[in-house]
Amino acid sequence: MPRAGVNVRRLALQRRKGAILLLIGALCSIAVPFLALFILPTTPGLVTLILIACLTGAFILYKQGQNLWSLANRADQGASGEENVAQLLKVLERLVWKIEYNIRLQHWGDADVFLLSPHGNCFVVDIKTNKGGVFFDGSVLKQRYGKKIHDFANRKVLLRAVKGQAAAVKNLKQLSYVQPIICFTQANLDEITQQQKIKGVYVVSTANLVNLLQQLDRN
């Protein structure tokens, strides 16, 4: 059974390897025109052309490598969030809750956490490591940094995504119902009432996750 964060750590490693290859390619592109001066018979015009082409290629490869390295950092941040939540959920494991991590789903990526309580209640938790503030604008969840308001990366609709994951897990495991939950590990949720559903989804901080799960299991 996959451990918390394993898939995301693997993704981060793949991205770092790709970034390193791109950065090596950028360095090689810089070296090419200097090697050409010693190996090939050249004219000033040809040297300039080679230099421009190689430096342009090097810049493109460098920016791609830099972007991929940034994505790797983001993946590692996500993995750390999953691992921290897994530590919090150990108290439920001791209370005989069954917990699975990183369940692969068609069309909906991975379900970060699936929980089955001793009373037979089922939950899917999508873990988010975004910072800043999170609020519901009446339609979707959005981020706030100071006075600036942003959509989530790639304009992802988080409420719809976790509901899709819950429905997919319900079908996969042939369950009657799976409650979707979004857990933010770092964001400020002051504008969200964490004990109330938003479009059928609970949105909570890590500090309230275990209490919410136990409360929902008692109801």
C-alpha positions as CSV (number, residue, x, y, z in Angstrom):
1,M,0.0,0.0,0.0
2,P,1.5,3.4,-1.0
3,R,2.7,5.6,1.9
4,A,1.7,9.3,2.2
5,G,3.7,11.5,-0.2
6,V,5.5,8.7,-2.0
7,N,4.0,9.4,-5.4
8,V,4.6,13.1,-5.2
9,R,8.2,12.6,-4.0
10,R,8.8,10.4,-7.0
11,L,7.3,13.1,-9.3
12,A,9.6,15.7,-7.7
13,L,12.7,13.5,-8.3
14,Q,11.7,13.0,-12.0
15,R,11.4,16.7,-12.4
16,R,14.7,17.4,-10.8
17,K,16.4,14.9,-13.1
18,G,14.8,16.6,-16.1
19,A,15.8,20.0,-14.8
20,I,19.4,18.9,-14.4
21,L,19.5,17.6,-17.9
22,L,18.2,20.9,-19.3
23,L,20.7,22.9,-17.3
24,I,23.5,20.6,-18.6
25,G,22.2,21.2,-22.1
26,A,22.3,25.0,-21.5
27,L,25.9,24.8,-20.5
28,C,26.8,22.7,-23.5
29,S,25.1,25.2,-25.8
30,I,27.3,28.0,-24.3
31,A,30.4,25.9,-24.9
32,V,29.6,25.0,-28.5
33,P,30.5,28.4,-30.2
34,F,33.9,28.5,-28.4
35,L,34.7,24.9,-29.5
36,A,33.7,25.8,-33.0
37,L,36.3,28.6,-33.1
38,F,39.1,26.0,-32.6
39,I,37.7,23.2,-34.7
40,L,35.9,24.7,-37.7
41,P,37.2,27.2,-40.3
42,T,34.9,30.2,-39.7
43,T,34.2,33.7,-40.8
44,P,33.2,36.6,-38.5
45,G,29.7,36.4,-39.7
46,L,29.4,32.7,-39.2
47,V,30.8,33.0,-35.7
48,T,28.3,35.6,-34.8
49,L,25.4,33.5,-36.2
50,I,26.6,30.4,-34.3
51,L,27.0,32.5,-31.1
52,I,23.5,34.0,-31.3
53,A,21.9,30.6,-32.0
54,C,23.7,28.8,-29.2
55,L,23.2,31.5,-26.6
56,T,19.5,31.7,-27.6
57,G,19.2,27.9,-27.2
58,A,21.1,28.0,-23.9
59,F,18.7,30.7,-22.5
60,I,15.6,28.7,-23.5
61,L,17.0,25.5,-22.0
62,Y,18.0,27.4,-18.8
63,K,14.5,28.9,-18.4
64,Q,12.9,25.4,-19.0
65,G,15.2,23.9,-16.4
66,Q,14.5,26.6,-13.9
67,N,10.8,26.2,-14.3
68,L,11.0,22.4,-13.9
69,W,13.1,22.8,-10.8
70,S,10.5,25.2,-9.4
71,L,7.8,22.5,-10.1
72,A,9.9,20.0,-8.3
73,N,10.1,22.2,-5.3
74,R,6.3,22.5,-5.4
75,A,5.9,18.7,-5.6
76,D,8.2,18.3,-2.6
77,Q,6.1,20.9,-0.7
78,G,3.0,18.9,-1.5
79,A,4.7,15.6,-0.4
80,S,5.6,17.3,2.9
81,G,2.0,18.3,3.4
82,E,0.8,14.8,2.8
83,E,3.4,13.4,5.2
84,N,2.4,15.9,7.9
85,V,-1.2,15.0,7.6
86,A,-0.4,11.3,7.8
87,Q,1.3,11.9,11.1
88,L,-1.9,13.7,12.4
89,L,-4.0,10.8,11.3
90,K,-2.1,8.2,13.2
91,V,-4.4,8.9,16.2
92,L,-7.3,7.6,14.1
93,E,-5.3,4.5,13.0
94,R,-5.0,3.7,16.7
95,L,-8.8,4.0,17.0
96,V,-9.1,1.3,14.2
97,W,-9.8,3.7,11.3
98,K,-8.6,2.2,8.0
99,I,-6.5,4.7,6.0
100,E,-5.1,4.5,2.5
101,Y,-2.9,7.0,0.7
102,N,-2.5,8.0,-3.0
103,I,-5.2,5.9,-4.6
104,R,-4.9,6.1,-8.4
105,L,-8.1,7.2,-10.1
106,Q,-9.1,7.5,-13.7
107,H,-9.6,11.1,-14.8
108,W,-9.1,12.5,-11.3
109,G,-5.4,11.9,-10.5
110,D,-4.7,10.5,-7.0
111,A,-6.9,10.6,-4.0
112,D,-4.5,11.8,-1.3
113,V,-6.2,10.1,1.6
114,F,-9.1,7.7,1.9
115,L,-10.5,6.9,5.4
116,L,-13.0,4.3,6.5
117,S,-14.2,4.8,10.1
118,P,-15.2,2.0,12.5
119,H,-18.8,3.0,11.9
120,G,-18.5,2.5,8.2
121,N,-18.3,6.2,7.2
122,C,-16.0,7.0,4.3
123,F,-14.0,10.1,3.5
124,V,-11.6,11.4,0.8
125,V,-9.2,14.1,1.8
126,D,-7.5,16.3,-0.8
127,I,-4.4,17.9,0.8
128,K,-3.4,21.4,-0.4
129,T,-0.2,23.2,0.7
130,N,-1.1,26.6,-0.8
131,K,-0.2,29.7,1.3
132,G,-1.9,33.0,1.7
133,G,-5.7,33.2,2.3
134,V,-8.4,31.0,0.9
135,F,-12.0,32.1,0.5
136,F,-15.2,31.1,-1.3
137,D,-16.5,33.7,-3.7
138,G,-20.0,32.2,-4.0
139,S,-18.9,30.0,-6.9
140,V,-15.4,28.6,-6.4
141,L,-12.5,28.7,-3.9
142,K,-9.9,31.4,-4.6
143,Q,-6.6,32.6,-3.1
144,R,-5.8,36.0,-1.6
145,Y,-2.3,37.4,-1.2
146,G,-2.7,40.8,0.5
147,K,-5.2,42.6,-1.7
148,K,-4.6,40.5,-4.8
149,I,-7.0,37.7,-5.6
150,H,-6.0,34.7,-7.7
151,D,-7.4,31.5,-9.1
152,F,-5.7,28.3,-8.2
153,A,-3.0,27.0,-10.5
154,N,-4.3,26.1,-14.0
155,R,-7.6,27.6,-12.9
156,K,-8.3,24.3,-11.1
157,V,-11.8,24.1,-9.5
158,L,-10.9,22.5,-6.2
159,L,-14.4,21.7,-5.0
160,R,-15.4,20.0,-8.3
161,A,-12.1,18.0,-8.3
162,V,-12.4,16.6,-4.8
163,K,-16.1,15.7,-5.4
164,G,-14.9,13.9,-8.6
165,Q,-12.3,12.0,-6.5
166,A,-14.9,11.0,-3.9
167,A,-17.3,9.8,-6.6
168,A,-14.5,7.8,-8.3
169,V,-13.5,6.2,-5.0
170,K,-17.1,5.4,-4.2
171,N,-17.4,3.5,-7.6
172,L,-14.0,1.9,-7.2
173,K,-14.7,0.5,-3.8
174,Q,-18.5,0.0,-4.3
175,L,-19.5,2.2,-1.4
176,S,-22.8,4.0,-0.8
177,Y,-21.2,7.4,-0.1
178,V,-17.8,9.1,0.3
179,Q,-17.6,12.5,1.9
180,P,-15.1,14.9,0.1
181,I,-12.9,17.1,2.3
182,I,-10.2,19.6,1.3
183,C,-7.5,20.1,3.9
184,F,-5.2,23.2,3.7
185,T,-1.9,22.7,5.5
186,Q,-0.7,26.3,5.4
187,A,-3.4,28.7,4.1
188,N,-5.5,31.0,6.2
189,L,-9.1,30.0,6.3
190,D,-10.5,32.7,8.5
191,E,-13.3,33.5,6.0
192,I,-14.5,29.9,5.8
193,T,-16.7,28.2,8.4
194,Q,-15.0,24.9,8.7
195,Q,-17.9,23.0,10.2
196,Q,-20.2,23.7,7.3
197,K,-20.1,22.3,3.8
198,I,-19.4,24.4,0.7
199,K,-21.2,22.8,-2.2
200,G,-21.1,19.5,-0.4
201,V,-17.4,19.7,0.5
202,Y,-15.8,20.4,3.9
203,V,-12.9,22.8,3.7
204,V,-10.6,22.6,6.8
205,S,-7.1,23.3,8.2
206,T,-4.9,20.6,9.5
207,A,-5.6,21.8,13.0
208,N,-9.3,20.9,12.6
209,L,-9.1,17.9,10.4
210,V,-9.1,15.1,13.0
211,N,-11.8,16.7,15.1
212,L,-14.0,17.2,12.0
213,L,-13.6,13.6,10.9
214,Q,-14.5,12.3,14.4
215,Q,-17.4,14.7,14.6
216,L,-18.8,13.6,11.2
217,D,-18.3,10.0,12.2
218,R,-20.5,10.5,15.3
219,N,-23.3,12.2,13.4
